[in-house]
């Protein structure tokens, strides 16, 4: 079943066509990668999907409902969660509190109460999420003191605490060490058991290992779409991006 679909989605900045007539469909449970050279329009595309910027034209549907004009926070409430290319965390709060704020907010959407559960249950969930992303034992650390790579993982934890149906990860492996990337790939596979993942990533080893399907963008348009094997063999993609 299709979870997310765009139809003729475009975004123009003056005379620049950052995204031009993009139509795609992402299925439930899929790990979909979006790749392309710098300036291809990838981040602009997902920014429209999560509501950060409005499209110039076109339509976005989520769970068969038109969300083109829906506000960003209402999209989060519907289950669309976006982790930013530039980390967006509360640096002066602990890792635990960063994740707890997201978990509490998710609870209020379903219960209507700011304190729907006891603190013990909330703490258990937060600690489980931190452990899931590889930050076990870092709950008391100030988020701003983490390495850049660990801040990226904390942002993923915040996203998971919001219980997404669609988790959009924008360059998530940036700043991660090689061993952390291996762990991250395992994390994404686990996430995909509960949610659909839309992944923007320059690390082609990660893309080829994780993605069920790959969408390739160039100059704001869709260049190709297919399985990792099909994309690897596509002559247009080789010329425009893979450099072979």
C-alpha positions in Angstrom: 0.0 0.0 0.0 1.2 3.5 -0.8 1.9 5.6 2.3 3.3 8.8 0.6 2.7 10.1 -2.9 3.6 13.3 -4.6 2.1 14.4 -7.9 3.8 17.1 -10.1 5.5 18.6 -7.1 7.5 21.7 -7.9 9.2 24.5 -6.0 10.6 27.6 -7.7 12.8 30.2 -6.1 12.7 33.1 -8.6 14.0 31.7 -11.8 15.5 28.6 -10.2 13.5 25.4 -10.5 14.8 23.7 -7.3 12.2 20.8 -7.7 10.4 20.4 -11.0 7.4 18.2 -11.6 8.4 15.4 -9.2 5.9 12.5 -8.9 6.8 9.5 -6.6 5.1 6.9 -4.5 6.6 5.3 -1.3 5.1 2.1 0.0 4.5 1.2 3.6 7.5 -0.5 5.2 9.8 0.6 2.5 13.3 2.0 2.9 13.5 4.5 0.0 16.7 6.4 -0.7 16.8 9.7 -2.6 20.2 10.4 -4.1 21.7 12.9 -6.5 24.5 15.5 -6.8 24.6 18.6 -4.6 21.9 21.0 -5.7 19.7 18.2 -7.2 16.7 19.3 -5.1 16.7 16.4 -2.6 16.4 18.5 0.6 13.9 20.9 -1.0 11.7 17.9 -1.9 11.6 16.4 1.6 11.2 19.9 3.0 7.9 20.2 1.1 6.9 16.7 2.2 7.3 17.6 5.8 5.8 21.0 5.4 8.8 23.2 6.1 8.3 25.0 2.7 5.2 25.2 0.6 5.3 23.9 -3.0 4.9 26.2 -5.9 2.6 23.6 -7.5 1.7 20.0 -7.2 0.1 17.8 -4.6 1.2 15.7 -1.6 -0.8 12.8 -0.3 -0.2 10.8 3.0 -2.3 7.8 3.8 -4.6 8.8 0.9 -5.3 12.2 2.4 -4.2 15.4 0.7 -1.8 17.2 3.0 -0.4 19.8 0.6 -1.6 22.7 2.7 -1.3 21.0 6.1 0.9 22.8 8.7 4.2 21.1 9.6 3.2 20.3 13.2 0.0 18.7 12.0 2.1 16.5 9.7 4.2 15.4 12.6 1.0 14.6 14.5 -0.1 12.5 11.5 3.2 10.6 11.7 5.6 12.4 9.3 8.9 13.0 11.3 11.9 14.8 9.8 15.5 14.7 11.1 17.4 17.7 9.8 20.6 17.8 7.8 21.8 20.3 10.4 21.2 19.0 13.9 18.3 20.4 15.7 18.5 19.6 19.4 18.3 21.4 22.7 21.9 21.6 23.5 21.4 22.9 27.1 19.2 20.0 28.0 20.2 16.4 28.8 19.8 13.7 26.2 17.1 12.2 28.4 15.1 15.4 28.5 15.4 16.0 24.7 13.8 12.6 24.1 11.3 12.9 26.9 9.9 16.1 25.5 9.2 14.3 22.2 7.7 11.3 24.0 5.5 13.6 26.1 4.3 15.5 23.0 3.4 12.2 21.2 1.4 11.2 24.3 -0.6 14.4 24.3 -1.7 13.9 20.7 -3.3 10.6 21.6 -4.6 11.3 25.1 -5.2 15.1 25.2 -3.4 15.3 28.5 0.1 16.7 29.1 0.8 14.0 31.7 -1.0 11.0 30.3 1.4 8.5 31.9 3.4 8.1 35.1 7.0 9.3 35.1 8.3 5.8 35.5 6.7 4.6 32.2 7.9 7.7 30.4 11.5 7.1 31.7 11.4 3.5 30.6 10.4 4.5 27.0 13.1 7.3 26.9 15.8 5.0 28.1 14.8 2.3 25.6 14.9 4.7 22.7 18.3 6.0 23.8 19.6 2.4 24.0 18.1 1.7 20.5 20.1 4.4 18.8 23.4 3.5 20.7 23.3 6.2 23.4 22.7 4.0 26.3 24.3 5.5 29.4 24.3 9.0 27.9 20.9 10.1 29.2 22.4 12.5 31.8 24.9 14.1 29.4 24.1 17.6 28.0 23.2 17.2 24.4 25.5 20.1 23.4 28.5 18.2 24.8 28.0 15.2 22.5 30.2 14.7 19.4 28.5 15.7 16.2 27.9 12.1 15.2 26.2 11.4 18.5 24.1 14.5 18.2 22.9 13.0 14.9 21.9 9.8 16.7 20.1 11.8 19.4 18.1 13.5 16.8 17.1 10.1 15.4 16.1 9.1 19.0 13.9 12.3 19.2 12.3 11.3 16.0 11.6 7.7 17.2 10.0 9.1 20.4 7.4 10.8 18.2 6.4 7.3 16.9 6.6 8.1 13.2 4.8 6.3 10.4 7.2 8.0 8.0 10.7 8.9 9.2 12.7 11.2 6.9 16.5 11.0 7.5 18.5 13.8 5.9 22.2 12.8 5.7 22.0 10.8 8.9 25.5 9.2 8.6 27.3 12.5 8.3 29.8 12.7 11.1 29.6 9.0 12.1 32.6 6.8 12.4 32.8 3.6 10.3 31.8 1.4 13.2 28.9 3.7 14.0 27.7 3.6 10.4 27.5 -0.2 10.7 25.4 0.1 13.8 23.3 2.8 12.2 22.5 0.5 9.2 21.2 -2.1 11.7 19.2 0.6 13.4 17.5 1.6 10.2 16.6 -2.0 9.4 15.0 -2.2 12.8 13.1 1.1 12.3 11.7 -0.2 9.0 9.9 -3.0 10.9 7.7 -0.3 12.5 7.8 2.7 10.1 8.6 3.7 6.5 12.0 5.3 6.0 12.8 8.0 3.5 16.6 8.4 3.4 18.7 11.2 1.8 22.3 9.9 1.8 25.6 10.6 0.0 27.3 7.4 1.3 26.5 5.1 -1.6 27.6 2.0 0.4 24.9 2.8 2.9 22.3 3.5 0.2 23.0 0.3 -1.7 23.0 -1.8 1.5 19.8 -0.4 3.0 17.4 0.8 0.2 14.7 -1.3 -1.2 14.3 1.3 -4.0 16.3 4.4 -5.0 15.1 7.6 -6.5 17.7 9.6 -8.3 17.3 13.4 -8.7 19.3 15.7 -10.9 18.7 19.4 -11.6 15.4 19.3 -9.7 13.9 16.4 -11.7 13.6 12.7 -11.3 16.4 11.1 -13.3 15.8 7.4 -12.5 14.1 5.1 -10.1 14.5 1.4 -9.3 16.2 -1.2 -7.2 19.9 -0.8 -6.1 20.9 -3.2 -8.9 18.9 -1.3 -11.5 20.3 2.1 -10.4 23.9 0.8 -10.3 23.5 -0.3 -13.9 21.7 2.8 -15.2 23.9 4.7 -17.7 22.3 8.1 -17.0 22.9 7.7 -13.3 26.5 6.7 -13.9 27.1 9.8 -15.9 25.2 12.2 -13.7 26.2 11.0 -10.2 28.0 7.7 -9.7 31.0 8.9 -11.9 31.5 5.7 -13.7 
